[in-house]
Amino acid sequence: MHHVVALLALLFVGLANAGTFSSTHIKHLTGSDFKKEVFGTPRATVACFYAPWCGHCQRLAPEYEKAAKNLAGLVDFVTVDCDEDKNKPLCQEYGVRGFPTLKIFGGLNKDIPADYMGERTASALVQQATRDMPSFSKRVKSAAELQKLISKVPKKPVVFLMTDKIATPPMFKALSADWQKDFSFYTIKDDPAFGPLKETFGIKKVPSIMLWTGDDSLEIYGGSLKIGHIAHWLKGATKVGKAKEKPTKEAKGKEEL
């Protein structure tokens, strides 16, 4: 009888562990790939160091999964099982002494993670993670500054976000992190002073995302304000830009002449 109870207990623990952090929005990392995944992108990362047998970890799992789903495409959520021998050196390196330990690798210096000390709820995790997201976007403070920006050919195509918010939205922070090498990013707080420019360029609603490549007009994005759709649009813009930069055979011949 005791053997049956013991087997049932082990089975119950196994099932509980199997369901811990099972969301497809969460990456399960190890000591061998953790740094490559976390530091291989400028995007913010929330990391949960846990043990499968930990009751607090099992209670956190659904909230952590909910937060990961809420911020999918904006912030990376990862886990490390500190109960596995191969992961123990990494857990020791980051000072993990209890479970779960949550750390946010964000800001402009990801090498120094911040300990998450807030409530272990999805809403609290989302709030802190978005606050710690790095932003590579600058702010346009006046209509005169915007006019000056678009009066010359930029070194890189420029992506503008006109918004009625003071703070940079998480979606735009994530875009600026993902695409900083290909584009410059600016936010514009909507104001009556921008009225003439909005009329000139046909900006009819806020928020609006615009692309400036140095041509005579701003290209206004007309799709869904979801990061995947906007990223697809930017990817198309980079292909067009590279095509413009690449000289044709005819042009090469003229240059040789």
C-alpha positions in Angstrom: 0.0 0.0 0.0 2.8 2.4 0.9 4.5 1.7 -2.5 1.3 2.6 -4.3 0.9 5.9 -2.4 4.6 6.7 -3.1 4.1 6.0 -6.8 1.0 8.1 -7.0 2.8 10.9 -5.2 5.6 10.8 -7.7 3.2 10.7 -10.6 1.4 13.8 -9.2 4.6 15.7 -8.8 5.6 14.7 -12.3 2.4 16.0 -13.8 2.6 19.2 -11.8 6.2 19.7 -13.1 5.2 19.0 -16.7 2.6 21.8 -16.5 5.1 24.4 -15.1 5.8 27.2 -17.5 4.3 25.3 -20.5 3.4 28.4 -22.6 4.7 28.7 -26.1 5.5 32.4 -25.4 8.2 31.3 -22.9 11.7 30.0 -23.9 13.2 27.4 -21.6 16.9 28.1 -21.5 19.9 26.3 -20.1 23.4 27.3 -18.9 24.7 26.8 -22.4 22.4 29.0 -24.3 21.1 31.5 -21.7 23.6 34.3 -22.4 23.4 33.9 -26.2 19.6 34.2 -26.1 19.4 37.0 -23.6 22.3 39.2 -24.7 21.9 38.3 -28.4 19.1 40.9 -28.7 18.7 44.5 -27.3 15.1 43.6 -26.4 14.3 43.4 -22.7 14.1 39.9 -21.2 12.4 38.7 -18.0 14.0 35.6 -16.6 12.5 33.2 -14.0 15.0 30.9 -12.2 12.9 28.1 -10.6 12.8 24.6 -9.4 10.0 22.2 -10.6 9.2 21.0 -7.1 8.7 24.6 -5.8 5.1 25.3 -4.9 5.6 29.1 -5.2 6.9 28.5 -8.8 3.9 26.4 -9.7 1.6 29.2 -8.4 3.6 31.8 -10.4 3.5 29.8 -13.6 0.0 30.9 -14.9 0.7 34.5 -14.1 4.1 34.4 -15.7 2.6 32.8 -18.8 -0.2 35.4 -18.9 2.4 38.2 -18.8 4.5 36.5 -21.5 1.4 36.3 -23.8 0.5 39.9 -23.1 4.0 41.1 -24.1 4.6 38.6 -26.9 6.8 40.3 -29.5 7.7 43.1 -27.1 9.6 41.5 -24.2 11.2 38.1 -24.1 10.2 35.8 -21.2 12.5 32.9 -20.3 12.9 30.3 -17.6 15.9 28.4 -16.2 15.4 25.2 -14.2 18.0 25.5 -11.4 17.3 22.0 -10.3 19.2 20.6 -13.3 22.9 20.2 -12.7 23.9 21.7 -16.0 22.1 25.0 -15.0 23.4 25.3 -11.4 26.6 27.3 -12.3 24.4 29.9 -14.1 22.0 30.1 -11.2 24.9 30.6 -8.8 26.4 33.3 -11.0 23.2 35.3 -10.8 22.9 34.8 -7.0 19.8 32.6 -7.1 19.2 31.5 -3.5 15.4 30.9 -3.5 12.7 30.0 -5.9 11.3 31.5 -7.9 13.9 34.3 -8.5 12.8 36.8 -11.1 15.3 39.2 -12.9 14.7 41.7 -15.7 17.5 42.2 -18.2 16.5 45.5 -19.6 17.5 49.1 -20.1 20.4 50.1 -22.2 22.8 48.0 -20.1 21.5 44.4 -20.0 24.6 43.1 -18.3 23.3 44.3 -15.0 19.9 42.7 -14.4 17.4 44.2 -12.0 15.8 42.0 -9.3 12.1 41.9 -9.6 10.6 42.5 -6.2 7.0 43.3 -7.2 3.8 41.3 -6.9 3.8 38.0 -8.6 0.9 38.8 -10.8 0.7 39.2 -14.6 -0.3 42.8 -14.4 2.5 43.8 -12.1 5.0 41.9 -14.2 3.8 43.6 -17.4 4.0 47.0 -15.7 7.6 46.5 -14.6 8.8 44.8 -17.7 7.5 47.6 -20.0 9.0 50.2 -17.7 12.4 48.5 -18.0 12.3 48.1 -21.8 15.2 49.9 -23.5 14.2 52.7 -25.9 16.3 53.8 -28.9 13.8 56.5 -29.9 14.3 60.2 -29.5 11.6 62.9 -29.0 10.8 65.6 -31.4 10.1 68.6 -29.2 8.8 71.2 -31.7 7.4 71.6 -35.2 10.5 73.5 -36.1 12.7 70.6 -35.0 10.5 68.2 -37.1 10.8 70.5 -40.1 14.5 70.6 -39.7 14.7 66.8 -39.6 12.8 66.3 -42.8 14.5 69.1 -44.7 17.6 67.0 -45.3 18.4 63.5 -46.5 18.8 61.3 -43.4 21.7 58.9 -43.0 19.2 56.2 -42.2 15.4 56.1 -43.0 13.5 57.7 -40.1 10.4 56.3 -38.4 8.2 58.8 -36.7 5.4 58.0 -34.2 2.9 60.8 -33.7 1.0 60.0 -30.5 -1.1 61.7 -27.8 0.9 60.0 -25.1 3.9 61.6 -23.3 5.7 58.3 -22.6 7.0 56.2 -25.5 4.6 53.2 -26.0 6.0 49.7 -25.4 5.4 48.7 -29.0 7.5 51.6 -30.3 10.3 50.9 -27.7 10.4 47.3 -29.0 10.5 48.4 -32.6 13.3 50.8 -31.9 15.3 48.0 -30.2 14.7 45.5 -33.0 15.3 47.9 -35.9 17.9 50.4 -34.5 20.5 49.4 -37.1 18.3 50.1 -40.1 16.2 53.1 -38.9 16.3 56.1 -36.7 13.3 56.4 -34.4 11.5 59.5 -33.1 8.3 60.1 -31.2 6.2 63.3 -31.6 3.7 64.4 -28.9 0.7 65.7 -30.9 0.2 69.4 -30.4 -1.7 72.2 -32.3 1.7 73.5 -33.4 2.1 70.4 -35.7 -1.3 71.2 -37.4 0.2 72.7 -40.6 2.6 69.8 -41.1 -0.1 67.3 -40.4 -2.2 68.9 -43.1 0.7 69.1 -45.6 1.5 65.4 -45.2 -2.0 64.1 -44.9 -1.8 62.9 -41.3 -5.4 62.5 -40.3 -5.3 60.5 -37.1 -3.3 59.9 -34.0 -1.5 57.6 -33.4 0.2 57.5 -36.8 3.5 56.0 -37.9 5.4 57.6 -40.7 8.5 56.7 -42.7 10.9 59.4 -44.0 13.6 58.3 -46.5 14.6 61.7 -47.8 12.0 61.8 -50.6 9.4 64.6 -51.0 6.8 63.0 -48.8 6.3 61.0 -45.7 5.0 57.5 -46.1 2.1 56.9 -43.7 1.7 53.4 -42.3 -1.9 52.3 -42.9 -2.0 48.9 -41.3 -2.7 47.4 -37.9 -0.8 48.9 -35.0 0.6 45.5 -34.0 4.3 45.0 -33.9 4.3 42.0 -36.3 2.5 44.0 -39.0 4.7 47.1 -38.5 7.8 45.0 -38.6 6.7 43.4 -41.9 6.2 47.0 -43.3 9.7 48.0 -42.1 11.2 44.9 -43.6 9.7 45.9 -47.0 11.1 49.4 -46.6 14.6 48.1 -46.0 14.4 46.0 -49.2 13.3 49.1 -51.2 16.1 51.1 -49.6 18.8 48.5 -50.5 17.4 48.3 -54.0 17.9 52.1 -54.4 21.4 51.9 -53.0 22.5 49.1 -55.4 23.5 50.5 -58.7 22.1 49.0 -61.9 24.4 47.5 -64.6 23.6 50.5 -66.7 24.6 52.9 -63.9 27.8 51.0 -63.3 28.6 51.3 -67.0 28.1 55.1 -66.9 30.3 55.3 -63.8 33.0 53.4 -65.6 32.8 55.8 -68.5 
